[in-house]
Structures are given as structure tokens and as C-alpha cells.
Amino acid sequence: MNPLRGFPGHPSHPPLTDVTIGGYTFGTIAAILSKAGVAEHAFAQAWWLALLVGAGSSLLTVSTGFLDWLKISSGTPLWRTATIHALTNAVASVFFVVAIVFGHDDYTGHAVHTSSLILTIVGFALLLAGGTMGGSITYVHGMRVLNLVDEPTSRAIVPSMHDEKERASE
């Protein structure tokens, strides 16, 4: 049990991805709307700030995912899926960070340029692919899933350890 990894049935990584994905998703939508001329100035600033939120939150998201990845047996199908998931999201992050760095002038100039929009859209496409792979880690491979279908709601929703959760996580 590692506090950064979370509790059995309540891993830390998946909910943290929501913040990162949310930041990058809103940033992508804002870039498209800015480029389309819808509140161009406001959405250009929102785009850049949202990418900063996504990049900042990804530090904790990546850290918790890495801790989970370290627990996977090397060479297994789950390990291969998780590794491709991580690499795809890492490449997506590079595109977003490059958009942040080179898009700062877009932020201060109140207009998203075509190159920044392309970097953002490519990053988002990779993020979608990586997220889909992340879903398969849980929903296909069943990583960190306890499958306690008859667990009482009051115990299922609380991220704490008890005998059934401990046995199911072994």
C-alpha cells in the first residue's frame, strides 16, 4: 500500500487523469473557438491557461501512473498496454508543452495561430488514443479492479482498507 497509489479499489491515478484531460480538452476547444473567431481574444487566453492547468496536473497524474506501472509484471500483455498508454500520453504531453512554450505569444497577442492550433489538436488526438488505452487497462485487463459486486455501498465508496478489500486485492 502506497498512499500515492491509493487504496485497493480506489487508485489515485484514474481520478487525477480527469483534471489533466479536462484541462487539455477545454484548451483544445478554446483554441478551435478562438481560431474560428468566436471570442477570439478570450478563448486564446483561455486556451493557453487551460494547457497550463493540464500540464501542471499531469505531473501528479504521471507520477501516480508510474507507481502503478512499476507494479505490473514486465513483458505481460497488461505491461505492454500500460507502456504504450504511457508513451502515447507522454508524446501528447510533449505536443501540449511545445504549444505552451511557442504559444505564449499567442496568449499575449490574444490570437491562436495555426501552428499552435495544430500542435494542440495533435496533442489532443494522442491524448484520446492514450486515454482509450488507459481505459483498456481497467476495463479489459482489470487492473486495480476488486470485483466486489455485492459490497455494501457504504463500504464500497469509502477509500479504506477492510478484510474483503484486502483479500480481493491480493
N, CA, C and O of each residue as an XYZ file, in Angstrom:
680
protein
N       0.842     -1.185      0.000
C       0.000      0.000      0.000
C       0.883      1.243      0.000
O       1.686      1.448      0.911
N       0.729      2.055     -1.013
C       1.440      3.313     -1.130
C       0.395      4.427     -1.162
O      -0.481      4.403     -2.027
N       0.452      5.395     -0.256
C      -0.574      6.440     -0.233
C      -0.736      7.163     -1.571
O      -1.839      7.598     -1.904
N       0.341      7.297     -2.340
C       0.230      7.935     -3.648
C      -0.511      7.055     -4.654
O      -1.148      7.567     -5.575
N      -0.430      5.739     -4.483
C      -1.131      4.834     -5.398
C      -2.611      4.727     -5.045
O      -3.417      4.346     -5.895
N      -2.981      5.052     -3.819
C      -4.367      4.956     -3.391
C      -4.630      3.656     -2.667
O      -3.713      2.885     -2.385
N      -5.908      3.421     -2.368
C      -6.326      2.234     -1.648
C      -6.833      1.181     -2.626
O      -7.165      1.511     -3.764
N      -6.899     -0.078     -2.204
C      -7.477     -1.110     -3.080
C      -8.898     -0.716     -3.489
O      -9.733     -0.387     -2.646
N      -9.150     -0.756     -4.774
C     -10.448     -0.368     -5.306
C     -10.609      1.135     -5.464
O     -11.614      1.593     -6.008
N      -9.637      1.909     -4.999
C      -9.679      3.367     -5.075
C      -8.298      3.901     -5.477
O      -7.673      4.630     -4.706
N      -7.816      3.547     -6.676
C      -6.499      4.020     -7.091
C      -6.494      5.532     -7.320
O      -7.524      6.118     -7.654
N      -5.351      6.148     -7.142
C      -5.223      7.603     -7.284
C      -5.137      8.051     -8.743
O      -5.631      9.123     -9.093
N      -4.523      7.247     -9.583
C      -4.257      7.675    -10.955
C      -5.515      8.003    -11.767
O      -5.574      9.088    -12.347
N      -6.517      7.131    -11.839
C      -7.666      7.442    -12.710
C      -8.377      8.767    -12.411
O      -8.654      9.516    -13.348
N      -8.684      9.089    -11.149
C      -9.362     10.381    -10.951
C      -8.471     11.583    -11.269
O      -8.973     12.637    -11.659
N      -7.155     11.433    -11.106
C      -6.256     12.536    -11.447
C      -6.228     12.783    -12.952
O      -6.016     13.911    -13.397
N      -6.441     11.730    -13.731
C      -6.466     11.910    -15.195
C      -7.600     12.842    -15.604
O      -7.505     13.529    -16.621
N      -8.673     12.868    -14.817
C      -9.806     13.737    -15.154
C      -9.391     15.206    -15.190
O      -9.838     15.958    -16.057
N      -8.549     15.610    -14.264
C      -8.096     17.004    -14.226
C      -7.243     17.309    -15.452
O      -7.442     18.319    -16.127
N      -6.294     16.426    -15.731
C      -5.402     16.620    -16.867
C      -6.178     16.612    -18.180
O      -6.018     17.508    -19.009
N      -7.015     15.604    -18.363
C      -7.802     15.505    -19.595
C      -8.745     16.705    -19.713
O      -8.927     17.246    -20.803
N      -9.338     17.117    -18.601
C     -10.226     18.272    -18.628
C      -9.518     19.537    -19.068
O     -10.043     20.296    -19.883
N      -8.333     19.768    -18.535
C      -7.558     20.953    -18.918
C      -7.211     20.941    -20.392
O      -7.396     21.937    -21.092
N      -6.708     19.811    -20.860
C      -6.319     19.714    -22.269
C      -7.533     19.740    -23.200
O      -7.463     20.298    -24.296
N      -8.642     19.140    -22.770
C      -9.850     19.147    -23.602
C     -10.401     20.565    -23.732
O     -10.705     21.024    -24.833
N     -10.527     21.252    -22.596
C     -11.010     22.626    -22.672
C     -10.059     23.489    -23.494
O     -10.502     24.326    -24.280
N      -8.761     23.290    -23.316
C      -7.780     24.046    -24.090
C      -7.942     23.829    -25.578
O      -7.848     24.777    -26.358
N      -8.184     22.596    -25.980
C      -8.367     22.289    -27.401
C      -9.625     22.973    -27.937
O      -9.599     23.578    -29.009
N     -10.712     22.877    -27.197
C     -11.961     23.525    -27.620
C     -11.777     25.038    -27.701
O     -12.239     25.671    -28.650
N     -11.107     25.617    -26.712
C     -10.875     27.065    -26.707
C     -10.020     27.483    -27.902
O     -10.279     28.527    -28.501
N      -9.010     26.694    -28.260
C      -8.155     27.016    -29.410
C      -8.971     27.008    -30.701
O      -8.843     27.902    -31.537
N      -9.805     25.993    -30.847
C     -10.643     25.900    -32.049
C     -11.603     27.087    -32.128
O     -11.765     27.690    -33.189
N     -12.234     27.418    -31.008
C     -13.178     28.533    -30.998
C     -12.473     29.870    -31.253
O     -13.005     30.733    -31.952
N     -11.279     30.035    -30.686
C     -10.524     31.256    -30.927
C     -10.181     31.385    -32.406
O     -10.363     32.439    -33.014
N      -9.684     30.298    -32.964
C      -9.293     30.314    -34.384
C     -10.505     30.533    -35.283
O     -10.384     31.112    -36.362
N     -11.670     30.072    -34.838
C     -12.904     30.255    -35.609
C     -13.466     31.664    -35.460
O     -14.435     32.020    -36.130
N     -12.862     32.468    -34.583
C     -13.299     33.848    -34.423
C     -14.358     34.050    -33.356
O     -14.905     35.145    -33.229
N     -14.655     33.021    -32.592
C     -15.631     33.141    -31.510
C     -14.893     33.653    -30.273
O     -14.076     32.940    -29.691
N     -15.184     34.881    -29.881
C     -14.499     35.487    -28.739
C     -12.999     35.188    -28.818
O     -12.391     34.672    -27.880
N     -12.436     35.529    -29.968
C     -11.055     35.172    -30.306
C     -10.047     35.492    -29.210
O      -9.211     34.655    -28.871
N     -10.120     36.678    -28.664
C      -9.139     37.097    -27.650
C      -9.301     36.300    -26.358
O      -8.326     35.789    -25.808
N     -10.543     36.199    -25.880
C     -10.800     35.496    -24.614
C     -10.452     34.019    -24.725
O      -9.842     33.455    -23.818
N     -10.837     33.388    -25.837
C     -10.544     31.963    -25.979
C      -9.051     31.709    -26.193
O      -8.556     30.646    -25.816
N      -8.334     32.642    -26.779
C      -6.879     32.472    -26.922
C      -6.222     32.437    -25.549
O      -5.337     31.621    -25.293
N      -6.661     33.322    -24.677
C      -6.109     33.318    -23.322
C      -6.561     32.083    -22.549
O      -5.768     31.481    -21.826
N      -7.823     31.703    -22.696
C      -8.345     30.512    -22.021
C      -7.608     29.261    -22.497
O      -7.313     28.375    -21.695
N      -7.311     29.183    -23.787
C      -6.579     28.045    -24.369
C      -5.240     27.869    -23.657
O      -4.921     26.782    -23.176
N      -4.473     28.930    -23.596
C      -3.130     28.831    -23.039
C      -3.169     28.506    -21.552
O      -2.387     27.682    -21.077
N      -4.063     29.141    -20.820
C      -4.180     28.884    -19.383
C      -4.669     27.453    -19.117
O      -4.208     26.807    -18.176
N      -5.590     26.963    -19.935
C      -6.075     25.586    -19.770
C      -4.955     24.580    -20.042
O      -4.853     23.563    -19.356
N      -4.123     24.860    -21.034
C      -2.981     23.965    -21.287
C      -2.015     23.973    -20.105
O      -1.425     22.942    -19.781
N      -1.850     25.122    -19.460
C      -1.014     25.174    -18.256
C      -1.591     24.306    -17.140
O      -0.850     23.602    -16.452
N      -2.901     24.354    -16.962
C      -3.557     23.511    -15.955
C      -3.334     22.042    -16.290
O      -2.989     21.247    -15.415
N      -3.529     21.681    -17.554
C      -3.320     20.293    -17.970
C      -1.890     19.839    -17.732
O      -1.660     18.746    -17.216
N      -0.925     20.678    -18.106
C       0.486     20.318    -17.924
C       0.847     20.223    -16.445
O       1.560     19.311    -16.028
N       0.353     21.167    -15.663
C       0.655     21.144    -14.230
C       0.072     19.926    -13.542
O       0.747     19.279    -12.740
N      -1.161     19.612    -13.845
C      -1.794     18.453    -13.203
C      -1.210     17.140    -13.706
O      -1.259     16.124    -13.013
N      -0.660     17.167    -14.907
C      -0.106     15.920    -15.440
C       1.108     15.439    -14.655
O       1.441     14.254    -14.698
N       1.767     16.335    -13.946
C       2.921     15.918    -13.136
C       2.509     14.896    -12.078
O       3.183     13.881    -11.904
N       1.415     15.155    -11.377
C       0.922     14.214    -10.368
C       0.270     12.998    -11.034
O       0.405     11.871    -10.558
N      -0.429     13.240    -12.126
C      -1.075     12.135    -12.852
C      -0.033     11.136    -13.350
O      -0.197      9.927    -13.186
N       1.027     11.640    -13.950
C       2.101     10.772    -14.455
C       2.788     10.050    -13.298
O       3.101      8.864    -13.406
N       3.021     10.743    -12.214
C       3.699     10.126    -11.062
C       2.906      8.948    -10.505
O       3.477      7.894    -10.226
N       1.603      9.118    -10.344
C       0.789      8.027     -9.797
C       0.654      6.887    -10.803
O       0.623      5.719    -10.417
N       0.575      7.221    -12.085
C       0.532      6.173    -13.116
C       1.827      5.383    -13.159
O       1.815      4.165    -13.339
N       2.940      6.077    -12.995
C       4.242      5.408    -12.978
C       4.352      4.441    -11.805
O       4.895      3.345    -11.951
N       3.843      4.838    -10.651
C       3.861      3.942     -9.491
C       3.026      2.688     -9.752
O       3.413      1.592     -9.346
N       1.888      2.841    -10.423
C       1.083      1.668    -10.800
C       1.832      0.807    -11.811
O       1.831     -0.419    -11.704
N       2.474      1.447    -12.797
C       3.199      0.726    -13.846
C       4.321     -0.124    -13.257
O       4.590     -1.223    -13.741
N       4.973      0.384    -12.214
C       6.064     -0.355    -11.576
C       5.592     -1.674    -10.961
O       6.394     -2.589    -10.772
N       4.311     -1.779    -10.652
C       3.755     -2.990    -10.029
C       3.336     -4.044    -11.047
O       2.953     -5.149    -10.663
N       3.401     -3.723    -12.338
C       2.970     -4.652    -13.384
C       4.137     -5.554    -13.767
O       5.266     -5.084    -13.905
N       3.872     -6.844    -13.938
C       4.910     -7.791    -14.360
C       5.364     -7.456    -15.774
O       4.556     -7.373    -16.700
N       6.660     -7.268    -15.923
C       7.251     -6.906    -17.208
C       6.976     -7.968    -18.270
O       7.009     -9.167    -17.992
N       6.706     -7.508    -19.490
C       6.526     -8.406    -20.620
C       5.126     -8.970    -20.780
O       4.844     -9.634    -21.777
N       4.252     -8.725    -19.832
C       2.882     -9.249    -19.922
C       2.052     -8.370    -20.867
O       2.433     -7.234    -21.150
N       0.913     -8.895    -21.359
C       0.044     -8.042    -22.185
C      -0.382     -6.766    -21.457
O      -0.448     -5.702    -22.072
N      -0.670     -6.857    -20.159
C      -1.025     -5.671    -19.387
C       0.129     -4.678    -19.383
O      -0.092     -3.480    -19.559
N       1.345     -5.147    -19.187
C       2.524     -4.280    -19.174
C       2.696     -3.593    -20.529
O       2.989     -2.399    -20.591
N       2.512     -4.356    -21.620
C       2.638     -3.769    -22.957
C       1.571     -2.691    -23.180
O       1.872     -1.617    -23.700
N       0.334     -2.975    -22.788
C      -0.738     -1.987    -22.937
C      -0.434     -0.745    -22.111
O      -0.576      0.375    -22.601
N      -0.020     -0.931    -20.870
C       0.279      0.201    -19.984
C       1.473      1.002    -20.505
O       1.489      2.228    -20.396
N       2.454      0.331    -21.059
C       3.639      1.017    -21.586
C       3.267      1.851    -22.809
O       3.695      3.000    -22.926
N       2.480      1.288    -23.717
C       2.045      2.046    -24.895
C       1.163      3.224    -24.464
O       1.273      4.321    -25.011
N       0.290      2.988    -23.482
C      -0.552      4.053    -22.916
C       0.331      5.197    -22.398
O       0.090      6.364    -22.707
N       1.330      4.859    -21.626
C       2.214      5.874    -21.040
C       2.999      6.623    -22.116
O       3.109      7.848    -22.068
N       3.539      5.892    -23.078
C       4.327      6.534    -24.135
C       3.460      7.438    -25.010
O       3.883      8.529    -25.391
N       2.253      6.984    -25.327
C       1.344      7.804    -26.137
C       0.994      9.090    -25.403
O       0.997     10.167    -25.999
N       0.694      8.985    -24.117
C       0.376     10.183    -23.339
C       1.598     11.072    -23.154
O       1.463     12.293    -23.083
N       2.780     10.486    -23.075
C       3.997     11.288    -22.961
C       4.209     12.113    -24.235
O       4.564     13.289    -24.167
N       3.992     11.492    -25.382
C       4.136     12.219    -26.646
C       3.065     13.313    -26.743
O       3.345     14.415    -27.213
N       1.850     13.009    -26.302
C       0.787     14.024    -26.280
C       1.225     15.207    -25.423
O       1.042     16.362    -25.809
N       1.803     14.917    -24.263
C       2.261     15.984    -23.359
C       3.327     16.849    -24.013
O       3.350     18.065    -23.821
N       4.207     16.225    -24.785
C       5.245     16.995    -25.484
C       4.589     17.997    -26.438
O       4.993     19.158    -26.496
N       3.588     17.549    -27.178
C       2.892     18.465    -28.098
C       2.240     19.618    -27.331
O       2.318     20.772    -27.753
N       1.599     19.302    -26.208
C       0.957     20.360    -25.424
C       1.986     21.321    -24.836
O       1.768     22.532    -24.844
N       3.093     20.807    -24.331
C       4.127     21.672    -23.749
C       4.756     22.553    -24.830
O       5.027     23.730    -24.593
N       4.987     21.991    -26.005
C       5.514     22.801    -27.112
C       4.510     23.895    -27.478
O       4.897     25.029    -27.762
N       3.215     23.549    -27.469
C       2.176     24.554    -27.736
C       2.200     25.643    -26.667
O       2.010     26.819    -26.976
N       2.431     25.262    -25.421
C       2.512     26.253    -24.331
C       3.705     27.184    -24.550
O       3.572     28.405    -24.477
N       4.864     26.597    -24.819
C       6.092     27.385    -24.960
C       6.001     28.323    -26.166
O       6.207     29.530    -26.047
N       5.688     27.744    -27.325
C       5.657     28.562    -28.540
C       4.355     29.349    -28.677
O       4.265     30.257    -29.504
N       3.355     29.010    -27.878
C       2.079     29.705    -27.939
C       1.953     30.857    -26.959
O       0.914     31.516    -26.902
N       2.991     31.101    -26.195
C       2.902     32.211    -25.246
C       2.642     33.534    -25.976
O       1.893     34.379    -25.486
N       3.253     33.708    -27.131
C       2.999     34.923    -27.915
C       1.544     34.990    -28.365
O       0.969     36.074    -28.469
N       0.947     33.822    -28.633
C      -0.477     33.786    -28.988
C      -1.316     34.247    -27.799
O      -2.299     34.971    -27.960
N      -0.918     33.822    -26.621
C      -1.610     34.196    -25.385
C      -1.543     35.715    -25.181
O      -2.562     36.365    -24.945
N      -0.337     36.264    -25.277
C      -0.191     37.709    -25.066
C      -0.759     38.504    -26.239
O      -1.194     39.642    -26.061
N      -0.760     37.918    -27.431
C      -1.296     38.598    -28.609
C      -2.782     38.383    -28.807
O      -3.375     38.946    -29.727
N      -3.391     37.571    -27.951
C      -4.843     37.330    -27.964
C      -5.348     36.655    -29.232
O      -6.473     36.914    -29.661
N      -4.536     35.793    -29.838
C      -4.990     35.065    -31.031
C      -4.198     33.771    -31.169
O      -2.967     33.787    -31.135
N      -4.890     32.666    -31.322
C      -4.229     31.372    -31.511
C      -3.822     31.257    -32.980
O      -4.660     31.345    -33.877
N      -2.536     31.061    -33.207
C      -2.043     30.912    -34.574
C      -2.214     29.466    -35.044
O      -2.399     28.555    -34.238
N      -2.150     29.279    -36.338
C      -2.378     27.961    -36.930
C      -1.411     26.921    -36.380
O      -1.816     25.791    -36.105
N      -0.145     27.280    -36.215
C       0.838     26.305    -35.713
C       0.485     25.854    -34.292
O       0.630     24.677    -33.961
N       0.030     26.773    -33.467
C      -0.368     26.418    -32.102
C      -1.616     25.538    -32.106
O      -1.730     24.600    -31.317
N      -2.538     25.851    -32.994
C      -3.750     25.040    -33.119
C      -3.402     23.622    -33.549
O      -3.945     22.660    -33.005
N      -2.512     23.483    -34.508
C      -2.103     22.148    -34.984
C      -1.428     21.366    -33.861
O      -1.742     20.194    -33.652
N      -0.511     21.992    -33.141
C       0.148     21.315    -32.014
C      -0.882     20.846    -30.992
O      -0.793     19.732    -30.477
N      -1.853     21.696    -30.704
C      -2.886     21.373    -29.718
C      -3.759     20.223    -30.201
O      -4.059     19.310    -29.432
N      -4.169     20.255    -31.457
C      -5.039     19.194    -31.995
C      -4.302     17.867    -32.065
O      -4.881     16.827    -31.750
N      -3.042     17.877    -32.469
C      -2.252     16.628    -32.495
C      -2.099     16.090    -31.065
O      -2.248     14.890    -30.833
N      -1.804     16.971    -30.120
C      -1.705     16.553    -28.716
C      -3.005     15.941    -28.234
O      -2.998     14.925    -27.539
N      -4.122     16.556    -28.603
C      -5.425     16.054    -28.175
C      -5.743     14.704    -28.810
O      -6.288     13.825    -28.143
N      -5.411     14.526    -30.088
C      -5.639     13.229    -30.753
C      -4.846     12.128    -30.050
O      -5.358     11.030    -29.835
N      -3.612     12.420    -29.697
C      -2.791     11.449    -28.965
C      -3.349     11.203    -27.572
O      -3.332     10.074    -27.082
N      -3.847     12.263    -26.931
C      -4.462     12.121    -25.608
C      -5.678     11.197    -25.675
O      -5.869     10.357    -24.796
N      -6.496     11.349    -26.711
C      -7.655     10.464    -26.885
C      -7.217      9.009    -27.050
O      -7.800      8.103    -26.455
N      -6.192      8.800    -27.859
C      -5.689      7.436    -28.061
C      -5.136      6.872    -26.753
O      -5.426      5.731    -26.393
N      -4.343      7.670    -26.048
C      -3.775      7.225    -24.770
C      -4.840      6.962    -23.728
O      -4.733      6.011    -22.954
N      -5.862      7.792    -23.702
C      -6.957      7.600    -22.758
C      -7.741      6.335    -23.039
O      -8.166      5.636    -22.119
N      -7.929      6.045    -24.309
C      -8.614      4.812    -24.682
C      -7.816      3.601    -24.214
O      -8.383      2.633    -23.708
N      -6.511      3.660    -24.383
C      -5.653      2.575    -23.903
C      -5.702      2.479    -22.381
O      -5.692      1.381    -21.825
N      -5.754      3.626    -21.707
C      -5.856      3.631    -20.250
C      -7.134      2.958    -19.794
O      -7.135      2.224    -18.806
N      -8.221      3.204    -20.508
C      -9.479      2.536    -20.189
C      -9.370      1.032    -20.328
O      -9.950      0.289    -19.536
N      -8.631      0.577    -21.328
C      -8.487     -0.868    -21.510
C      -7.671     -1.505    -20.387
O      -7.838     -2.689    -20.095
N      -6.797     -0.732    -19.762
C      -6.026     -1.254    -18.630
C      -6.982     -1.652    -17.509
O      -6.787     -2.668    -16.842
N      -8.006     -0.847    -17.312
C      -9.002     -1.149    -16.278
C     -10.079     -2.092    -16.776
O     -10.349     -3.118    -16.153
N     -10.697     -1.747    -17.902
C     -11.908     -2.445    -18.332
C     -11.651     -3.736    -19.100
O     -12.537     -4.586    -19.191
N     -10.459     -3.894    -19.651
C     -10.128     -5.147    -20.340
C      -9.214     -5.996    -19.463
O      -9.507     -7.161    -19.197
N      -8.115     -5.411    -19.020
C      -7.160     -6.155    -18.196
C      -7.587     -6.252    -16.737
O      -7.138     -7.151    -16.025
N      -8.440     -5.349    -16.282
C      -8.954     -5.404    -14.911
C      -7.978     -4.962    -13.838
O      -8.112     -5.364    -12.683
N      -6.994     -4.138    -14.198
C      -6.012     -3.695    -13.209
C      -6.676     -2.847    -12.124
O      -7.444     -1.932    -12.423
N      -6.378     -3.155    -10.888
C      -6.842     -2.456     -9.692
C      -8.353     -2.576     -9.482
O      -8.932     -1.819     -8.704
N      -8.994     -3.526    -10.176
C     -10.429     -3.758    -10.011
C     -10.616     -4.888     -9.002
O      -9.994     -5.943     -9.131
N     -11.458     -4.678     -8.009
C     -11.659     -5.682     -6.964
C     -12.810     -6.642     -7.277
O     -12.810     -7.778     -6.803
N     -13.776     -6.202     -8.062
C     -14.919     -7.039     -8.450
C     -15.711     -7.529     -7.238
O     -16.086     -8.699     -7.172
N     -15.957     -6.658     -6.305
C     -16.779     -6.972     -5.129
C     -18.198     -6.465     -5.412
O     -18.635     -5.462     -4.849
N     -18.909     -7.179     -6.294
C     -20.213     -6.695     -6.777
C     -21.271     -6.608     -5.681
O     -22.211     -5.822     -5.805
N     -21.146     -7.385     -4.626
C     -22.125     -7.355     -3.541
C     -21.654     -6.547     -2.335
O     -22.258     -6.622     -1.265
N     -20.604     -5.790     -2.497
C     -20.082     -4.941     -1.424
C     -21.125     -3.872     -1.089
O     -21.606     -3.187     -1.992
N     -21.482     -3.714      0.185
C     -22.449     -2.678      0.558
C     -21.937     -1.290      0.140
O     -20.745     -1.000      0.243
N     -22.835     -0.462     -0.320
C     -22.478      0.869     -0.812
C     -21.648      1.643      0.197
O     -20.660      2.279     -0.170
N     -22.032      1.596      1.447
C     -21.321      2.372      2.476
C     -19.859      1.955      2.593
O     -19.022      2.771      2.979
N     -19.534      0.716      2.272
C     -18.140      0.256      2.323
C     -17.457      0.410      0.977
O     -16.247      0.631      0.913
N     -18.229      0.295     -0.104
C     -17.641      0.373     -1.442
C     -17.126      1.771     -1.760
O     -16.083      1.917     -2.398
N     -17.840      2.790     -1.326
C     -17.470      4.155     -1.706
C     -16.395      4.775     -0.821
O     -15.842      5.820     -1.166
N     -16.091      4.154      0.307
C     -15.096      4.702      1.223
C     -13.717      4.130      0.882
O     -13.525      2.914      0.892
N     -12.757      5.016      0.581
C     -11.418      4.537      0.250
C     -10.638      4.125      1.498
O      -9.717      4.819      1.929
N     -11.019      3.003      2.058
C     -10.322      2.499      3.241
C     -10.139      0.992      3.097
O     -10.767      0.348      2.256
N      -9.288      0.462      3.914
C      -8.974     -0.955      3.874
C      -9.850     -1.718      4.857
O     -10.057     -1.282      5.990
N     -10.362     -2.859      4.414
C     -11.013     -3.808      5.308
C     -10.751     -5.192      4.732
O     -10.218     -5.312      3.630
N     -11.114     -6.222      5.453
C     -10.725     -7.585      5.098
C     -11.084     -7.977      3.669
O     -10.241     -8.518      2.954
N     -12.323     -7.714      3.236
C     -12.744     -8.127      1.898
C     -11.925     -7.419      0.821
O     -11.509     -8.046     -0.154
N     -11.696     -6.142      0.990
C     -10.894     -5.379      0.007
C      -9.449     -5.886     -0.011
O      -8.834     -6.003     -1.071
N      -8.929     -6.180      1.157
C      -7.548     -6.664      1.226
C      -7.418     -8.006      0.519
O      -6.484     -8.210     -0.257
N      -8.345     -8.923      0.781
C      -8.308    -10.246      0.127
C      -8.506    -10.120     -1.379
O      -7.833    -10.807     -2.148
N      -9.420     -9.252     -1.812
C      -9.693     -9.088     -3.234
C      -8.526     -8.466     -3.979
O      -8.365     -8.684     -5.180
N      -7.714     -7.693     -3.276
C      -6.596     -7.015     -3.946
C      -5.352     -7.885     -4.054
O      -4.381     -7.489     -4.699
N      -5.362     -9.046     -3.445
C      -4.174     -9.915     -3.481
C      -4.036    -10.637     -4.791
O      -3.091    -11.403     -4.978
